[in-house]
C-alpha cells in the first residue's frame, strides 16, 4: 500500500476520481437546489392560484357583471397602505399595466408578457404553472395568480394580475437554506469526496502495485540479466498476460545472451589458439629467412623477411588481444611507482625510436597498483599509434586527478571521423580502429578504467583514465 501511495500514477488517478465525485456532488447540489426552488415556486402558485379570484370576490370588484372602478381604486389604495409587499396589477388585453398597488419607484415595466397569463387561464389544472414577468424587474420571473375582469360594458377586456409577494419567497428561500435538502447536499459533497478517495485507494492500489512490481522487475532485469521476470501465478487478466509475456521475453533474452557469450568465448579461445599455433611456424620461418639473408644478397628475401616481421608483430598483438579479452584472464597487479615506470618506458622507447618532437610530462612519485607487463603493452601501442599516424609534436603525460590518474598520448594531426571515434570506445572488436587500440581499451577496462579519445586544439589525445585506489 505504501508503495502504491508513492506512485505518481496512483496519485493522478485517485485525484481524477476524487475530482469526478467532487464535480458530481457540486452538480447534484446545484440541481437539487434548483429543483427545490422550482418545486417551491410551483407550490406557491398552487397555494395562491385563486388569489386573484379571491380579491375580486372579497372586495366586490365586479357588480352585476361589470367592473366597479371605485372598488378597484379603493382596493389598490388599501393594499398599498396595508400590504405593500403584495403586488396587484390591472392589465389590458395587450398586457399593459393600467393600475397597480405597488411602490411606483420600483416599477420598471409598463407591460408584461401575455403568454404565461393566457397559458395559466387556459390550463388552470395542468399541475404545471408558468412563471410571469415581474414588473419590478426586467429579467426576473415570479409565480403569479390571474383572473379575468369585465370592463364597464361587461366585456372581459381586463385582467387582475397578482405577483405572489416577495416576502413569502424570501422566507421560503431562507427556510430552504436551512432545510434538510440543503444539508443533505452538503453532506453528499463531503461524503462523495471521501468515497472518491477511498475508492481510489481500493481500485487503483492493486493496479498500481502490479505495475510497480513489473516496472521494478524490468529495471532489475536491465541491470542484471540473471534476475529474470517471474511469470504470473494465474492468468486472470491482461496484467497477468503482460507479466507472462515479459517473463517469456526475459527468458528468451537470457538464452540468447548465454548463447552469445558462449559463442564469443569460443571465438576468443579459437582466436587465441590460432594465433598461438601460427606463431610457432612463423618464428621458425623467420629464423631460416634471417640466416638465409645473412648468407645471401637477394633483395626479395630481405623484403620477405621484413614483411614476416610485421606479420609476427600483428600475430603477437592478436594473441595478446585474444588472451586478455577472455573472461577468465586476470591481471597480476603490483603497487609500483607509476611515475618511474612511465619515465623509464618512454626513455627506452625513444632510444629505439629517436624523435626530437616527442615530449614527456610525468608527475613525480605517484604510486599505483597495476600490471606492469600489460600496462607497458598498452602504452607501447599508444606510442606506436602516435608514431604511425601522428604529425609533428607528440606529448606523453601522467596527471593525477580527483577521480584517479590520467595517462595521455597526444599527437598533432587531423581530427578523427565520428565513426572511427565511436569504434575506439566500442565494447566489441573493431578492425577499422586498429588492433593495438583495441588492446589498449581491454587492458584499461581490466584495470577498472576507461579508454577515450579527446580532441584538444590541433591534437588527437588518447587517454587511459584509471580510477583512484580504495583508501587513497
N, C-alpha and C positions, 0 to 999 in steps of 0.2 A: 504494500500500500504506500509506503514511504517513497519507494522508487517511482511509483505511478504519479504521486503528487509532485515530484520533481520534474516530471516530463512536461515539455512545452506543449506537445500535442494534447496531453490530458488537460492542461490548464486552458488551452484555447477552446476545446470542445465543451468543457464544463462551463466556461464563460458564455459560449454561444447558447447552450441550453438554458442557462440562467437568464440570459437576455431574452430568449424566446418566451419564457414564463413571465418575465417582468413586463414585456410588451403586451402579452396576452392579458395579464392582470390589469394593466392600465386601461386597455381597450375594454375589458369587461367592466371596469369601474365606471368609465365614461358612458358606455352603453347602458349599464344599469341605471345610472343617474338620469340619462336622457329618457329612458323608457319610463322610469318612475315619474319624472317631470311631466311627460306626455300623459301618463295614466292619471296623474292628479288633475291635469287640465281637463281631461275628459270627465273625471268625477265632478269637478267644479261645474262643468257645463251641464251635466245631468242634474246636479242639485239645483242649479239656478236656471234650468231650462225654461221654466214658466214664469220667471221673474217679471218679464215684460208684460205678460197677460195679467199677472197679479197686480202690478202697478195700475194697469188700465182699469181693472175691476175695482180695486180698493179705493182709488181716487176718482172713480167715475169720470174718466176722461172721455167716454163715449156715452151720449144720452140720445135715446131714440134713434140709434143707428147713425148718429152724426158726431163729429169731433167737437168737444166743448173746449174752445181755446182758452177760456178763462180758467177752467180746471187745469189745463195743461200748464198755463203760466204759474198758477199757484203751486202746483206740484214741483215744477222745476225750481222755483224760488225756495220752497221748503227744503228740498234736498240739498240745495247749495248751502243753506244755513245749518241744517241738522246733520247731514251726512255728506260732506264734500268729497269723500273718497269714492262714493258711488257715482259712476259716470252714466248719465242718461242723455240720449240724443234723439232728436226728431229729424228724420230723414225723408227726402222726397224719393221719387222712383229712380232717380239717377244716382242716389247716394249722397246728395248734397246735404250738408248739415244746416238745418233751418233754425233749430233751437237746441240748447244744451244746458244741463245742470252740472257745471264743472268750472274750474278756475280758468278764466279767459286767457291768462298769460301762458298757461300750459298747453293750450290748443294749438297744434301745429298743422292740422289738416282741416281743410274745408270740405272734403269729400272722402268717402270711404268706398271700398270696392263692394259691389252688389252681388258678386258671385258667391261668396260664402253665405251671405244673407239669404239668397234665393235657395241655395242648397239646404240650408237649415230649415226653411219654411216648407220646401217640397218633400223633404225626407226627415221629419222630426223624430221618427222612431227607428232610425237605421242603426243606432248603437255606436256610430262613429260620427263625431261632430267636428266641423271645420273650425278654424280659428279666424277671427275677423280683425280688420285693421283697428289699431288703437289710435284715435285722433290725437293723442298726446305724444305720439312717436311716429317718425317717418318710416321706420323699418319693422318695429315690433308688432306682433300679432297676439291677441288675447282671446280667452274664452268669452262668449257673449250670449245674450238672450235677446230675441227679437219677436215682435208681434206687429200685425198689420193694424193700421188705424185708418178710419174713413176721413174724408175731408168734410167740409161744411155741407156739401151736397150729398153726402152719404156714400161717395165712391172711395174705394180703397187705393188712395194715392200716397199715403204716408206710412212710415214705419217707426215704431218705438224701438230704439237700438240701445241696449244696456250692456256696458262693459262690466264684467264682474270685478269688483273693487280690488285694487292693488294690495290693500291691507291683508285681504284673505290670502292672496298668492304669496306675499312675503311671509306670513305666518306659516303657511304650508311648506315653503322652501326651508324656513328655519327648522321646522319640525322634521323635514326630510333629512337635513344635515345631521340631525341628532337621532335619526331613526335607525332601526336595526339594519336596513338595507345598506346604508352608507357604511356602517360599522362592519357589516359583512364584506363589503367591497375592500375595505382597508385590511381586514383580516385575510381575505383571499389573496391580496397583493403580497403580504408578508409570508403567508403560507406557501404561495406559489414559488417565491424566491427560495425558501427553504427546501421545498420539494425539488426544485430545479438543481440546486447544489447537491442534494443527496442522490438524486438520480444520476447526476453527472459522475459522482464518485462511484456509484454502483455499476452504471452502464459502461463507463469508459475505463475504469481501473483495470478490469480484466483484459480489455482490448489493448490498452497501453502497456500493460505488464507483458503480454505476449510479444508485442512489437519491440519493446525494450529488450526482452530476452533474446529475440532473434538478432537485433542490432548488436548486442553485446557479443553474442557467439560469432557473428560475422567479423566483427572487429578483432576478436581474439584469433580467429582463423587467418585473417590477413597478416597479423603479427607473427603467428606461429602456425604453419600449415599442419602441424601434428595435432592441433586441437580442432578436430572436425566438429561440424554442427550435428547434434544428435537428432534422430528422427522423432516425430510426434508419437505419443503413446497410442492415440486413436486418431483416425481420420474423420473428424466430425464436421469440419467446415473448411473454408478457404484458407484460414490461417494455418490449420493443420497441414493442408496440402502444400502451402507455401513452405512450411518448415521441412516437410518431407522432400520437396524439390531441392531446397537449399542443402539438406543433408546428402542427397544423392549427388548434387553438384560438387560439394566439398570432397566426397569420397572419390569422385571421378578425377578431380584436380589432384588429390593426393596420389592416386595411382599414376597419373601422367607425370607428376613431378618425380615420383620414385623411379619411373622408367627412364626419365631424362637424366636423373642423377646416375643411375646405373650405366646408361649409355655414355654419359660424359666421363664417368670414372674409367670405363673400358677404353674410351678414346684416349684418355690421358695415359693409361697403362700401356696401350698399344704404341702410342707415340714415344713413350719412354723406352720401351723395348726396341722399337725400330731404330731410334736414334742411337741407342747403345750398340745394337748389332751392326749398324753401318759404320760406327766409329772405328771398330777394330780392323776390318779390312781396309778402310781408308787410311788408317795410320800406317799399316804395313805398306800400302801402295805408295804413300808419300815418302816412306823411308827408302824404298828402292829407287824412287824417282830422284830423291836427293843425292843418293850415291851415283846414279847414272849422270846427273847433272854435273857433279864434281869431276867425273871422268871424261865427259864429252862437252862439245860446244854447240849442240843442236839448239837453236833458239826456240823451236816449238816445244822442246822438252822443258825449257825454263818457264815458258808461258803456261804449260800444262801444270807444272809444279806450283806456280803462284795461284792459279785458279783452284788447285786442290787444297791449298792452304785456306783460301776463302771458304771453300765448301766445308772444310773441317771446322772453321770458326762458326759457320751457320749451324752445323750439326751440334756443336757444343752448346750453342745458345738454345737450340731446340730441345736438347737433352735437359738443360737446366730448367727451361720453362716447364717441360712435362713433369719434371721431378718435383719442383716446388709447388706446382699447381695441384698436386694430389692432396686430397683432404687429410690423408694420413701423415703428410710431411710436417715435421716440427723443426723450428729453429733452435740453434744452440746459442743462447744469449749469454753474454758476459758483460759485466759492468766495467767499462773502459773509458778512457778519455777520448770522447768523440772528436774533440778539437785536434789532438795529436794524430789521431787516426786519419782524419781528413787531410791534414797538412802533409803527412808522410805519403799518403796515397797520391795527392796532387803532384808532389815533387817527383815521385817515381814515374808518374805518367808523363810529365813534361820532359824528364830525362830520356824517355823512349820516344817522345813526340815533341821535339823542341818547337816552341812557338812563342815569339815575343809579345803577342797580343793577348796572352792569357794572364788573368789576374786572380788572386785569391783574397778573400776577406773572411777569416775564420775567427770566432770569439775564442778567447783563451780559457783553458781549464774547465771545459764543460763535460761533466761525467754523464754517461748514459748507458743503459743496458740494451745491447743489440748483438746481432750475429755478425761478427766481423767479416766472415767469408762472403756471405750473401750481400751485406751492405757494400762491400768492395765491388761485387759483381754489378750491383745497381748503379753505383757511381761511375764505374768504368763504362757502362752502357750509355750513361748521360754524357760523359766526356766524348765517347766515340760519335754519338749523335751530333754534338756540337762541332766536332772536328769535320764531320762529313757534310753537314748542312749549314753550319754557321758561316757568317761572312764578317770578317773583321774581329773586333774585340769579343772575348769570352771571359765571363766572371763567374767564379765559383765562390759561394758564400755559405756560412753557417751562422744563423742568427737565433738565439733563444727568444721565445715569445711567451706570453702568458699561458697559451694553450699547450706549449711544449717547445719544440725546436723545428726550424725550417732549414732544409738543405736545398739550395737552388743552384742551377746552372743556367746562366743567361747568355745568349749569343745574338749578335746582330743578324738581321735577315728579314725577309718578307713575312708578314703575318700568315699564320696557318688558315686554311679554309675551314669553314664551320663544320663540315662533315668530318674532316681529319681531327679537329679539336674534340669532337664528340666521341670519336673512336678511341682517343687516348685514355679516356676515363671509363670506357665501357667495361663491363664485367666479363665480357666474352673475348676470346682471342680474335684480334683484327690484324690481318696481313698488311693492310694499307698503312697502318700507323707504325709498323716496324716491330719485329720480334723483340728487339732489345728494349724498347719502351714498354712492351707488354710484360717483360721480365721485371722491369723496374716497378711497374704497378703491382704485380703479385707480391714481390718482396716487401714493398711498402705496406700492403694490406696485411701481410703476415706479421709485421711489426705493429699492427693496430693503427697505422697511419693512413694518409690519403695522398695519392699522387694526382697532381693537377698541372694544368697549363695556364700561364698568365702572360698577357701581352703588356709590356711596360715600355712606353715610348717607342724606340726602334728595336727593342729586344724581345726575343722569344724566351720566356723563362719556364723551365720545367722544375717543379718544386716537389720535394718529399717532405710532407708535413707529418711529423711524429708527435704523438701525444705526450703530455707530461707524465713522468713516473709517479706512481702512487706513493704518497708520503713525502714527495719532494716539495 
